[in-house]
């Protein structure tokens, strides 16, 4: 009798643990590997995030400031397996480019000779800069399917239309693009990535609506608010580039901790504060280094009076959402 009781208790414990593990795995929908997290000066650590559904290695790369060095860092951290060439060619299925500033595209351009055929997803205005300024045969060989001849046809432009879904080839994900304002007359992009019934939001560089004289962020918040309320939005990747002391005229289409919190306040009015507090806010594109970086993190935490869940990514280290 005692042996039978012990046996049943052991079975119950095993099945309970299995259930907890399955439940834990179920709540994570996306895995994100930062290849680069900074804005500006550090060419070895610039904005680029590999994103895939949990359980697959079919990634899309959101921006591509640093690619190869980021892969090397991730391999050293045991976040990725295989050679850098295999990961570049086989696991990254395409690139979503938010805007064509060098700290978001340098890795894409520099690694193009060794890359495999894949798509570049971008708004038409963003693709035009790639065609007109970079893949020109004067600045760099034209590895794309359009622009200056001859076309090497390694990369194919896929033109995103605002608020319309597009499948990300080779992955199990769909993207919807939303325009952002990044300084006077310069268009950036937010990518709402969907897998099944879950979503992840990645914003390229953006200024606050009040500074940019724009309504782009307000339109984005209106679109995603229902997903926040329904707990379908797993994370928001959003930039904070400068300290609060930065004058408005020197923001150049970027956010500060104070402006970030103001924008999150607008989103919380639409989605509900408690619902938004459950969504991780991943802080990207910080332009500070060393002690200044610690000071900017402290300022973000100080300005976070509403208690949002701030996350600070680390190059080469996985995040699950």
KEVEXZA-47333 format. One record per residue (C-alpha): x, y, z. Coordinates in nm, 3 decimals. Example, Ala and Ser with C-alpha at 12.3 -4.5 7.8 and 13.67 -1.06 7.14 Angstrom:
1.230 -0.450 0.780 $
1.367 -0.106 0.714 $
***
This chain:
0.000 0.000 0.000 $
0.282 0.242 0.094 $
0.473 0.153 -0.224 $
0.162 0.216 -0.437 $
0.107 0.553 -0.268 $
0.466 0.656 -0.329 $
0.436 0.546 -0.692 $
0.120 0.751 -0.750 $
0.269 1.055 -0.575 $
0.578 1.026 -0.794 $
0.366 1.004 -1.108 $
0.162 1.304 -0.998 $
0.481 1.505 -0.936 $
0.623 1.416 -1.279 $
0.302 1.503 -1.465 $
0.262 1.826 -1.265 $
0.614 1.935 -1.353 $
0.553 1.849 -1.717 $
0.238 2.057 -1.712 $
0.418 2.356 -1.560 $
0.695 2.326 -1.820 $
0.445 2.304 -2.106 $
0.254 2.600 -1.967 $
0.577 2.800 -1.938 $
0.675 2.716 -2.294 $
0.328 2.797 -2.421 $
0.331 3.154 -2.293 $
0.640 3.241 -2.498 $
0.561 3.307 -2.864 $
0.876 3.481 -2.994 $
1.249 3.455 -2.941 $
1.461 3.758 -3.017 $
1.839 3.764 -3.051 $
1.997 4.112 -3.059 $
2.288 4.128 -3.301 $
2.328 4.494 -3.212 $
2.148 4.724 -2.971 $
2.307 5.070 -2.991 $
2.257 5.380 -3.196 $
2.535 5.585 -3.342 $
2.900 5.542 -3.264 $
2.971 5.175 -3.187 $
2.995 5.012 -3.531 $
3.024 4.667 -3.370 $
2.692 4.695 -3.186 $
2.431 4.871 -3.401 $
2.058 4.807 -3.431 $
1.975 4.456 -3.557 $
1.740 4.199 -3.403 $
1.685 3.841 -3.520 $
1.321 3.744 -3.455 $
1.160 3.399 -3.488 $
0.870 3.206 -3.341 $
0.969 2.990 -3.047 $
1.055 2.642 -3.172 $
1.198 2.750 -3.508 $
1.523 2.893 -3.642 $
1.357 3.077 -3.929 $
1.447 3.435 -3.842 $
1.365 3.772 -3.984 $
1.619 4.044 -3.908 $
1.464 4.373 -3.796 $
1.720 4.629 -3.915 $
2.078 4.531 -3.995 $
2.326 4.780 -3.854 $
2.554 4.506 -3.719 $
2.520 4.153 -3.860 $
2.835 3.941 -3.884 $
3.000 4.068 -3.564 $
2.670 4.023 -3.381 $
2.652 3.663 -3.502 $
3.008 3.608 -3.376 $
2.914 3.747 -3.034 $
2.604 3.526 -3.022 $
2.806 3.215 -3.111 $
3.059 3.297 -2.839 $
2.769 3.334 -2.593 $
2.632 2.996 -2.708 $
2.310 3.158 -2.823 $
2.363 3.029 -3.177 $
2.504 2.706 -3.316 $
2.679 2.661 -3.647 $
2.923 2.871 -3.844 $
2.868 3.243 -3.901 $
2.829 3.173 -4.273 $
2.556 2.912 -4.213 $
2.364 3.140 -3.978 $
2.389 3.437 -4.215 $
2.283 3.242 -4.520 $
2.037 2.987 -4.381 $
1.879 3.115 -4.059 $
1.825 3.480 -4.149 $
1.547 3.456 -4.407 $
1.517 3.827 -4.484 $
1.558 4.183 -4.360 $
1.298 4.436 -4.249 $
1.461 4.778 -4.280 $
1.294 5.052 -4.078 $
1.494 5.331 -4.243 $
1.815 5.360 -4.438 $
2.047 5.542 -4.200 $
2.385 5.368 -4.187 $
2.352 5.249 -3.829 $
2.055 5.041 -3.945 $
2.184 4.907 -4.278 $
2.566 4.889 -4.262 $
2.568 4.517 -4.178 $
2.328 4.438 -4.461 $
2.546 4.619 -4.714 $
2.881 4.489 -4.592 $
2.769 4.125 -4.573 $
2.582 4.122 -4.904 $
2.868 3.955 -5.101 $
2.853 3.649 -4.873 $
2.478 3.635 -4.816 $
2.218 3.408 -4.977 $
1.916 3.512 -5.182 $
1.646 3.670 -4.968 $
1.403 3.960 -4.943 $
1.438 4.315 -4.817 $
1.106 4.435 -4.672 $
1.069 4.813 -4.662 $
0.839 5.104 -4.728 $
0.896 5.248 -5.078 $
1.067 5.560 -4.941 $
1.316 5.345 -4.747 $
1.391 5.115 -5.042 $
1.448 5.420 -5.260 $
1.737 5.533 -5.039 $
1.895 5.187 -5.060 $
1.866 5.197 -5.439 $
1.974 5.558 -5.482 $
2.255 5.587 -5.226 $
2.406 5.247 -5.147 $
2.352 4.974 -5.408 $
2.466 5.201 -5.690 $
2.790 5.046 -5.822 $
2.955 5.370 -5.709 $
2.900 5.323 -5.335 $
2.862 4.940 -5.350 $
2.781 4.667 -5.598 $
2.410 4.637 -5.667 $
2.314 4.308 -5.508 $
1.943 4.384 -5.550 $
1.689 4.332 -5.826 $
1.632 4.701 -5.904 $
1.824 5.023 -5.952 $
2.157 5.069 -6.132 $
2.243 4.794 -6.379 $
2.360 4.528 -6.376 $
2.137 4.378 -6.106 $
2.298 4.089 -5.918 $
1.951 3.980 -5.796 $
2.060 3.850 -5.456 $
1.814 4.068 -5.268 $
1.456 4.128 -5.381 $
1.272 4.439 -5.266 $
0.932 4.369 -5.115 $
0.741 4.694 -5.086 $
0.535 4.728 -4.771 $
0.212 4.924 -4.769 $
0.106 5.098 -4.447 $
-0.141 4.899 -4.236 $
-0.142 4.604 -4.480 $
-0.017 4.258 -4.391 $
0.261 4.082 -4.580 $
0.395 3.732 -4.528 $
0.763 3.708 -4.440 $
0.892 3.442 -4.680 $
1.066 3.144 -4.522 $
0.924 3.217 -4.179 $
0.595 3.152 -4.004 $
0.536 3.523 -3.949 $
0.342 3.811 -4.103 $
0.430 4.181 -4.081 $
0.228 4.501 -4.091 $
0.415 4.829 -4.142 $
0.331 5.166 -3.988 $
0.510 5.490 -4.092 $
0.703 5.684 -3.828 $
0.849 6.035 -3.833 $
1.227 6.049 -3.784 $
1.316 6.413 -3.826 $
1.192 6.659 -4.090 $
1.050 6.484 -4.396 $
1.225 6.155 -4.315 $
1.019 5.836 -4.291 $
1.096 5.548 -4.057 $
0.889 5.237 -3.986 $
0.729 5.036 -3.710 $
0.688 4.663 -3.777 $
0.400 4.472 -3.615 $
0.505 4.108 -3.643 $
0.243 3.835 -3.607 $
0.272 3.465 -3.541 $
-0.060 3.289 -3.491 $
-0.261 3.505 -3.252 $
0.040 3.674 -3.093 $
0.228 3.990 -3.188 $
0.556 4.172 -3.133 $
0.609 4.541 -3.215 $
0.947 4.676 -3.330 $
0.986 5.049 -3.387 $
1.270 5.199 -3.584 $
1.395 5.543 -3.491 $
1.113 5.780 -3.411 $
1.049 6.120 -3.266 $
0.759 6.206 -3.039 $
0.446 6.331 -3.212 $
0.457 6.666 -3.033 $
0.814 6.730 -3.150 $
0.765 6.595 -3.501 $
0.430 6.770 -3.558 $
0.299 6.428 -3.654 $
0.024 6.184 -3.562 $
0.213 5.869 -3.664 $
0.266 5.738 -3.311 $
-0.091 5.815 -3.212 $
-0.215 5.617 -3.514 $
0.015 5.329 -3.418 $
-0.105 5.330 -3.056 $
-0.466 5.327 -3.175 $
-0.393 5.025 -3.395 $
-0.219 4.817 -3.128 $
-0.429 4.912 -2.825 $
-0.677 4.622 -2.877 $
-0.383 4.378 -2.886 $
-0.254 4.516 -2.555 $
-0.597 4.484 -2.394 $
-0.632 4.124 -2.515 $
-0.277 4.036 -2.397 $
-0.177 3.944 -2.752 $
0.111 4.192 -2.775 $
0.418 4.021 -2.629 $
0.667 4.311 -2.634 $
0.735 4.660 -2.767 $
1.085 4.741 -2.893 $
1.121 5.119 -2.880 $
1.413 5.360 -2.888 $
1.542 5.604 -2.628 $
1.845 5.778 -2.771 $
1.916 6.085 -2.559 $
1.894 6.224 -2.207 $
1.605 6.447 -2.105 $
1.839 6.748 -2.110 $
1.878 6.720 -2.490 $
1.718 7.029 -2.651 $
1.421 6.955 -2.875 $
1.596 7.104 -3.178 $
1.885 6.859 -3.130 $
1.676 6.542 -3.098 $
1.686 6.476 -3.475 $
1.381 6.252 -3.461 $
1.457 6.058 -3.144 $
1.307 5.997 -2.800 $
1.424 6.077 -2.448 $
1.307 5.899 -2.131 $
1.055 6.177 -2.063 $
0.917 6.166 -2.418 $
0.900 5.786 -2.411 $
0.694 5.793 -2.094 $
0.464 6.056 -2.241 $
0.402 5.834 -2.544 $
0.342 5.532 -2.321 $
0.095 5.744 -2.129 $
-0.096 5.804 -2.452 $
-0.097 5.432 -2.527 $
-0.212 5.347 -2.174 $
-0.509 5.583 -2.215 $
-0.618 5.372 -2.513 $
-0.524 5.026 -2.386 $
-0.547 5.058 -2.009 $
-0.255 5.120 -1.774 $
-0.256 4.777 -1.610 $
-0.269 4.601 -1.947 $
0.025 4.803 -2.079 $
0.227 4.746 -1.761 $
0.222 4.375 -1.845 $
0.392 4.434 -2.182 $
0.775 4.445 -2.174 $
0.920 4.768 -2.316 $
1.255 4.679 -2.472 $
1.473 4.990 -2.485 $
1.672 5.018 -2.808 $
1.913 5.258 -2.978 $
2.073 5.420 -2.673 $
2.354 5.644 -2.795 $
2.537 5.657 -2.461 $
2.831 5.445 -2.347 $
3.002 5.345 -2.021 $
2.900 5.561 -1.725 $
2.672 5.766 -1.949 $
2.480 5.452 -2.039 $
2.426 5.374 -1.671 $
2.308 5.731 -1.620 $
2.059 5.702 -1.907 $
1.926 5.374 -1.765 $
1.888 5.547 -1.427 $
1.701 5.834 -1.590 $
1.466 5.591 -1.764 $
1.393 5.420 -1.434 $
1.344 5.754 -1.257 $
1.100 5.880 -1.523 $
0.910 5.549 -1.518 $
0.657 5.667 -1.261 $
0.385 5.437 -1.398 $
0.589 5.123 -1.337 $
0.624 4.995 -1.693 $
0.829 4.678 -1.742 $
1.156 4.810 -1.884 $
1.392 4.560 -2.050 $
1.749 4.638 -2.158 $
1.872 4.399 -2.430 $
2.223 4.254 -2.437 $
2.408 4.188 -2.762 $
2.417 3.816 -2.835 $
2.177 3.712 -2.556 $
1.833 3.563 -2.627 $
1.509 3.714 -2.505 $
1.179 3.523 -2.493 $
0.839 3.688 -2.519 $
***
